[in-house]
Amino acid sequence: MRLLITAGLAVAAMIGLALPAQAGDMAYSGKLLLTQGVSTIEGSAGGGLATWAVITGYETQDGIGANVHATYVDLSDYTLRDYGASVGLFDRIELSYAREAFDTGSTGAKLGLGRNFTFDQDVVGAKVRLFGDAVYAQDSWMPQVSVGAQYKSNDKDAIVHAVGAKSSSGTDVYIAATKVLLDDSLVLDATLRATKANQTGLLGFGGDRKSGYSPEFEGSVGYLLTRHLVVGGEYRTKPDNLGFAKEDSWWDLFAAYAVSKNLSLTLAYADLGDIATFRNQHGLYVSLQAGF
Amino acid sequence: MTLAKTILAAVAALAIASPALAADKDAGAAPFQTDALYKAFHGKPGIDRVVDTLLVLSAADPRISDIFKGQDIPHLRQMLDEQFCYLLAGPCTYTGKDMKEGHKDLGIQETDFNAMVENLQKAMDKEGVPFRDQNRFLAKLAPMERVVVQRSGAPKLLQR
C-alpha cells in the first residue's frame, strides 16, 4: 500500500509535468490559478479536509476539467493514504472518487487488530453548483453555493460493527458556500454536512451512542500570498457516535502551492484529535494534485 | 416640449453623435474612493505601460489573439487607458462604450476573459504593482464578466 501511494504521487507528478506539452490548448485554458481549490481526502474539490462549493479542474463553463491526487497524512500513531480522481463538467457538475487507506501500523497490534491492519474506504461523490459565483461576483457578498453527496463504503464490516458502528457504508450530504474576497485576497468557505460517519466513515457509520444523522460544520479560510500560493486553516466538526472512543474535531494549517495549472502541492499540519482511543493524532499532511 | 425635455433630447442626440460624450458610468464600475491604487500603478505613465503590455501580450496570446485581429488597437489602447485611470481614481474620464456594447459580437467566452485577466496580472507584475493591489483592482473588473462574456461553451441545460 505504501508503494501504491508512492507510485500514485509519482504518477500525479509525471502527469502534471507532462500536461503542458501533451494537452496543447487544454493546458492554456481555464480558470484562474488556485480558484478550483485542491482535492480533499474525500475526493471532492476543497481545501484538503473541507469540501468547497467550487468545481474541480481548471475548465470553465466552456469545457471539462479533471484531476488526480495522492495524499499522505503521517499521524502520531496511524497513517492515512489517499488517492483519487475527479472530473468537473462545465464548471457545474463534479464527479469524484477517492480511496482512503487508514493504516494502523504498529498501533494495530495494540488495538488487537494486528500490525498494519488497514481500514480501506471508497468514497464516490457528486456535487452540483446551484447559484452564486465565488470569483467574478466581487460586487456581491453572495457566495457560490453547491450541494453534494458522498457515498462511502468501508471494507471492514465486522470490525466497525464490533466497535459499535451500525453500518460499514453511508451517505453524507452537504451544502457548501465559497467566496473569494479579492479585495482582501481571501478565500472563505463554510459547509454544512449531514453525516453518520465515524472518523469520516473509516470507523463505520452510526453507533451505540447515536445512530442517526448529525449536522456538522467544516470550513476554510485562505489568504492569497501570491498567484501561486495560498496559506490558511481549516476546521471540521464530526459526530461522536461511538461509545468506545471519543471523536474530536479536526483542524489544519495549510499552504497550497500551484506549480502550474497542471500541478499543485499542498503541505499542512493536521490535528485530527483522538482516533480509536489513541490520543492527539497530529502530523504532516502532503498532497499532490495533477490535472487540467 | 418643455425646456428640460429639449435639453435632454439635445444631450441624447449629442451623445449618440459623439461617443466622446459618453459618461463615466459606462466604465463598468465605480472608481476607488482614494487614489492609493492610482499611486500603486505609478500614475498615468504606469497605467499606460500596463495597458501597453496587456495589449502586446494579448495580441500575441494564441488563446485570444483572434479577438484582437481587425480591432482598432490604438483606440482600444486609449479606451483601456481611460477606463483603468478612471477606475483607479486618477484624473481621467472614460469616453468609451459601456462594457456590454463594447464587447458585442466578439463572442467572448469565460476562458477568454480569464486569459485576458492572466495577461493583465503579468502586465501588473511587470509594472511592479503589489499583489494585494492587483487583487483590489481585479475585484473591480471581475463583475464585468457578467456582461463581457456573451457566449458559453456549456450545454444549454448546464448554462448559468
Interface residues (C-beta under 8 A of the other chain):
Chain A: D25 Y28 S29 G30 K31 L32 T60 Q61 D62 G63 L89 F90 D91 R92 I93 V135 Y136 A137 Q138 D139 S140 L181 L182 D183 S185 L224 L225 T226 R227
Chain B: A29 P62 R63 Q109 E110 T111 N114 A115 V117 E118 Q121 F131 R132 N135 R136 L138 A139 K140 A142 P143 E145 R146 S152 G153 A154 P155 L158 Q159 R160
